[in-house]
Amino acid sequence: MTVAAAPRVHIILLNWNNSADTLECLESLVRIDYPNYQIVVCDNASADDSVHRLREWAAGKRLAPDIAEPLRHIMESPRAEPLPMAEIDRETAERGGTEESRAARFLLVRNEVNYGFAGGNNVALRYVLAAHPSGEPAYACLLNNDTVVTREWLSRMMDAAADPKVGAVGAMLYEYYMPDLVESAGGGRVHRWQGMPRATTATRQQRGTPRALPRRMDFITGACMLMSADTLRRVGLIDERYFIYCEDVDLSLRIRRAGLRLVLVPGAEMWHKNGGVMKHRSARHDYYMVRNSLLLVHKLYPALLPAAMAFSLYRCVVPKLVRGDWQRLRAVRGAYKDFFAFVRGRESAAGVGESAPPRS
């Protein structure tokens, strides 16, 4: 496929104080075989030297960290240096950028504060929508910065995205540190009366062996989610009230409500480190998962909120009481308090008892 025939795809990454992972991901992206794409990195007000490192990398003055040994074949093909780059602020991005920024292969958007996963990605999504008038074919692909992808990753997803009945496309995610182990087959299911996402049944299976792929998915994971600009105009952007976690489920369910399909492409392979700077089984992770699962049910299935609250108490409070895990229990209590106080977005001061910002 030629550049002229291929729709423009904007691959969107967030960076927050984590240029090492971002640079590794970028090194894999500049080697993909899809002919017409732009990498958009939104830096969520990093307090370290991330922006400087990204500039140096684009100019060919800095090498990305070495990729893990089992995955080094991804980097076999050479990359062109330097990489054409433009840099703009958030306001300029949301107006559609400049002629220079729209033409650049690598676009760095500087956010003035940490908008979280939802708000940070929305900056880039507004850029995509403003840069492409309605009816002009264009796509946005949300991609976690702690991932690496194969050369054919985007081409294979775009083959599936060509179907006008498809609203979002996902890839096959493998564990970065155990590269033959499935992390997620594109996304998963969510029970309406729980609001908590569950990975598909292919999780933990071996790469290259027959596996039961999901017949239906309720959501595509935000770690890799490809959508057309027309789909975004139809269903809206990411709900920023979530800040982080469950926002991909909310968006996916809205896509399905619009009558569009969610599709997994098993041949689109990528590897995910999973967790970023917000670790699973941490107090902050508990806070956002508990509060946001209730928000999801309250927003989309309000009649089921009492059942969701009962399940949350059983699933998220009782085990911590039994173990005596008081720090995580305080975070869950803060999640309930903030949910009923209509605290949305970033957690309140009382939410998890500390104020370090979460991962982007």
C-alpha positions in Angstrom: 0.0 0.0 0.0 1.3 3.4 -0.9 1.4 6.5 1.3 -1.3 8.1 -0.8 -3.6 5.2 -0.6 -3.2 4.5 3.1 -5.3 6.5 5.6 -3.3 8.6 8.1 -2.9 6.9 11.5 -1.8 8.9 14.6 -0.2 6.6 17.2 -0.7 8.2 20.6 1.6 7.7 23.6 1.6 9.3 27.0 4.8 10.0 28.8 5.1 10.9 32.5 8.5 10.7 34.0 9.3 7.6 32.1 11.3 8.3 29.0 13.1 5.0 29.1 10.0 3.0 28.3 8.8 5.6 25.9 12.0 5.6 23.9 12.0 1.8 23.7 8.5 1.9 22.4 9.4 4.6 19.8 12.3 2.5 18.5 9.8 -0.3 17.7 7.3 2.2 16.1 9.8 3.7 13.7 10.3 0.2 12.2 6.6 -0.7 11.4 5.7 -1.3 7.8 2.6 0.8 7.6 3.4 3.7 5.2 1.4 6.6 6.5 1.6 7.3 10.3 2.5 9.9 12.8 3.7 9.3 16.3 2.2 11.7 18.8 3.8 11.7 22.3 1.9 13.8 24.9 4.1 14.5 27.8 2.0 14.9 30.9 4.1 17.6 32.6 7.1 15.3 33.5 9.2 16.6 36.3 12.3 14.8 35.1 14.3 15.3 31.9 11.9 13.3 29.7 11.3 16.1 27.2 15.0 16.7 26.7 15.6 13.0 26.2 12.8 12.7 23.6 14.2 15.7 21.7 17.7 14.2 21.7 16.4 10.8 20.6 14.5 12.4 17.6 17.7 14.2 16.6 19.7 11.0 16.7 21.8 12.1 19.6 20.5 9.5 22.1 20.0 5.7 21.9 17.0 4.0 23.4 17.6 1.6 26.2 18.4 -2.0 25.1 15.3 -4.1 24.6 15.0 -7.4 26.5 17.0 -10.2 24.9 14.1 -12.4 23.7 12.6 -9.4 21.8 15.6 -7.9 20.2 14.6 -9.2 16.8 12.0 -6.4 16.7 14.8 -3.9 16.3 16.7 -5.7 13.5 15.7 -3.4 10.7 17.5 0.0 10.7 15.8 3.3 11.5 16.4 6.6 9.7 18.1 9.3 11.7 17.3 12.0 12.5 13.5 11.7 12.7 11.5 14.7 11.4 10.0 16.2 14.6 7.8 19.1 15.7 6.9 20.3 19.1 3.8 22.2 20.2 1.8 23.0 23.4 -1.6 21.6 24.4 -3.6 24.6 23.1 -2.0 24.5 19.7 -2.5 20.7 19.5 -6.2 21.0 20.3 -6.6 23.5 17.5 -5.2 21.0 15.0 -1.5 21.9 15.3 0.4 23.7 12.6 1.3 22.8 9.0 4.8 21.7 10.3 3.4 19.6 13.1 0.9 17.8 10.9 3.7 16.9 8.5 6.1 15.7 11.1 6.7 11.9 11.6 7.2 12.6 15.4 5.1 15.1 17.2 5.8 16.1 20.9 2.9 17.7 22.7 3.7 19.4 26.0 0.8 19.3 28.5 1.1 21.9 31.3 -0.2 19.5 34.0 -0.7 15.8 34.4 -4.1 15.1 32.9 -4.0 11.4 33.6 -4.6 8.7 31.0 -8.0 10.0 30.0 -7.2 13.7 29.8 -3.8 13.3 28.3 -5.0 11.1 25.5 -7.9 13.4 24.8 -5.4 16.2 24.0 -4.1 14.1 21.2 -7.5 12.9 20.1 -8.7 16.5 19.8 -5.6 17.2 17.7 -6.5 14.3 15.4 -10.1 15.5 15.0 -9.1 19.1 14.4 -6.4 18.2 12.0 -8.8 16.1 9.8 -12.1 17.5 8.7 -15.1 15.3 8.9 -15.2 12.8 6.0 -11.4 12.7 5.7 -10.1 9.2 6.5 -7.9 9.3 9.6 -7.3 7.0 12.6 -6.1 7.3 16.1 -4.4 4.5 17.9 -4.0 4.7 21.7 -0.8 2.8 22.8 0.7 2.4 26.2 4.3 3.7 26.3 5.6 0.6 28.1 5.1 -1.6 25.0 7.0 -2.7 21.9 5.3 -3.8 18.7 6.1 -6.0 15.7 6.8 -4.6 12.2 3.3 -5.7 10.9 1.4 -4.7 14.0 -0.4 -1.6 12.6 -0.9 -2.9 9.0 -2.7 -5.9 10.3 -5.0 -3.8 12.6 -5.7 -1.4 9.7 -6.9 -4.3 7.5 -9.6 -5.0 10.1 -10.4 -1.3 10.6 -11.3 -0.9 6.9 -14.7 -2.6 7.7 -17.2 0.3 8.3 -19.0 -1.8 10.9 -15.9 -2.0 13.0 -15.7 0.7 15.7 -12.4 -0.3 17.4 -9.6 -2.8 16.9 -7.3 -4.4 19.4 -4.1 -6.4 19.3 -2.7 -9.5 21.0 -0.7 -8.4 24.1 2.0 -10.6 25.5 4.0 -10.3 28.7 7.2 -8.3 28.1 9.3 -10.2 30.6 7.7 -13.6 29.6 7.4 -13.0 25.9 5.6 -16.3 25.1 2.8 -15.7 27.6 -0.5 -14.0 26.7 -1.3 -11.0 28.8 -4.5 -10.0 27.1 -6.3 -11.1 23.9 -7.3 -7.5 23.0 -9.5 -6.7 25.9 -12.1 -8.6 27.9 -15.6 -8.7 29.4 -17.4 -6.7 32.1 -20.4 -7.8 34.1 -22.9 -4.9 34.2 -23.7 -5.5 37.9 -20.0 -5.4 38.9 -18.4 -2.8 36.6 -15.0 -4.4 37.0 -13.2 -5.4 33.8 -12.0 -9.0 33.3 -9.4 -10.1 30.8 -10.3 -12.6 28.1 -10.0 -16.4 28.6 -6.8 -16.5 26.5 -4.9 -14.8 29.3 -1.8 -16.8 30.5 -1.8 -19.1 27.5 1.3 -19.8 25.4 2.1 -17.9 22.2 1.9 -20.0 19.1 -0.4 -22.7 20.6 -4.1 -23.2 19.8 -6.1 -21.1 22.1 -9.8 -20.2 22.6 -10.1 -16.6 21.4 -13.0 -14.6 22.6 -16.2 -14.7 20.6 -17.2 -11.3 21.9 -15.5 -8.6 23.8 -17.1 -5.9 25.9 -14.1 -3.7 25.7 -10.8 -3.2 24.0 -7.9 -2.5 26.4 -6.6 1.1 26.3 -3.1 -0.4 26.1 -3.8 -0.7 22.3 -7.0 0.7 20.8 -7.3 1.7 17.1 -10.3 3.9 16.1 -11.3 6.0 13.2 -11.9 9.7 13.6 -15.4 9.2 12.4 -16.0 6.8 15.3 -14.7 9.3 17.8 -17.0 12.0 16.4 -19.9 9.6 16.7 -19.4 8.4 20.3 -17.3 11.1 21.8 -13.9 11.2 23.5 -12.6 9.5 26.6 -14.6 10.4 29.8 -12.1 12.4 31.9 -14.0 11.8 35.1 -12.2 8.4 35.3 -8.7 9.9 35.2 -7.2 6.4 34.9 -8.7 2.9 34.7 -12.1 1.9 33.3 -12.1 4.8 30.8 -11.3 2.3 28.0 -14.2 0.1 29.1 -16.6 3.1 29.1 -15.4 4.2 25.6 -15.7 0.6 24.3 -19.3 0.2 25.6 -20.3 3.5 24.0 -18.9 2.2 20.7 -20.9 -1.0 21.0 -24.0 1.0 21.9 -23.5 2.9 18.6 -24.0 -0.4 16.8 -20.3 -0.8 15.9 -18.2 -3.9 16.5 -15.0 -4.5 18.6 -12.5 -6.7 16.8 -9.3 -8.5 18.0 -6.6 -9.1 15.4 -4.5 -12.0 16.8 -1.7 -11.4 14.2 -1.1 -7.9 15.5 1.4 -8.7 18.2 2.9 -6.6 20.9 4.5 -6.9 24.3 3.5 -5.0 27.4 5.4 -4.3 30.6 2.2 -3.6 32.4 1.8 -1.3 35.4 3.9 1.8 34.5 4.5 3.7 37.7 1.2 2.7 39.2 1.6 -0.8 40.4 -1.1 -3.3 40.6 -2.2 -4.3 44.1 -1.2 -0.9 45.4 -3.3 1.5 47.4 -3.7 3.9 44.5 -4.6 1.1 42.0 -7.3 0.0 44.5 -8.6 3.5 44.8 -9.1 4.1 41.1 -10.4 0.6 40.3 -13.0 0.7 43.1 -14.2 4.3 42.5 -14.2 4.0 38.7 -16.0 0.6 38.6 -18.8 2.2 40.6 -18.8 5.2 38.3 -19.0 3.0 35.3 -22.1 1.2 36.6 -23.7 4.5 37.8 -23.2 6.1 34.4 -24.2 3.2 32.1 -26.4 0.9 34.2 -27.7 3.0 37.1 -30.3 0.5 38.2 -27.6 -2.0 39.0 -25.6 0.3 41.3 -26.8 -1.4 44.6 -25.6 -4.8 43.3 -22.3 -3.3 42.2 -21.8 -1.8 45.7 -22.6 -5.1 47.4 -20.1 -6.9 45.1 -17.5 -4.2 45.7 -17.7 -4.7 49.4 -17.4 -8.5 49.1 -14.6 -8.3 46.6 -12.6 -5.3 47.8 -13.2 -4.9 51.5 -13.6 -8.4 53.1 -10.3 -9.9 51.8 -8.4 -6.9 53.1 -10.1 -7.1 56.5 -9.1 -10.8 56.7 -5.5 -10.1 55.8 -5.3 -7.0 57.9 -4.1 -4.9 54.9 -5.0 -1.5 56.4 -3.2 0.7 53.9 -5.1 -0.7 51.0 -8.3 -0.8 53.0 -8.0 3.0 53.7 -7.7 3.5 49.9 -10.9 1.6 49.3 -12.6 3.6 52.0 -11.4 6.7 50.3 -12.7 5.5 47.0 -16.2 5.0 48.4 -16.1 8.4 50.1 -15.1 10.1 46.9 -17.6 8.3 44.8 -20.5 9.3 46.9 -19.1 12.8 47.3 -19.0 13.0 43.4 -15.2 13.5 43.4 -14.1 12.7 39.8 -10.8 12.9 38.0 -7.8 12.9 40.2 -8.3 11.5 43.7 -9.1 13.9 46.6 -6.5 14.6 49.3 -8.3 12.0 51.5 -8.5 9.4 48.7 -5.4 7.3 49.2 -3.7 9.3 52.0 -0.8 10.5 49.7 -0.6 12.8 46.8 1.9 11.4 44.3 0.3 11.7 40.8 -0.5 8.4 39.0 1.0 7.1 35.8 0.1 8.6 32.5 
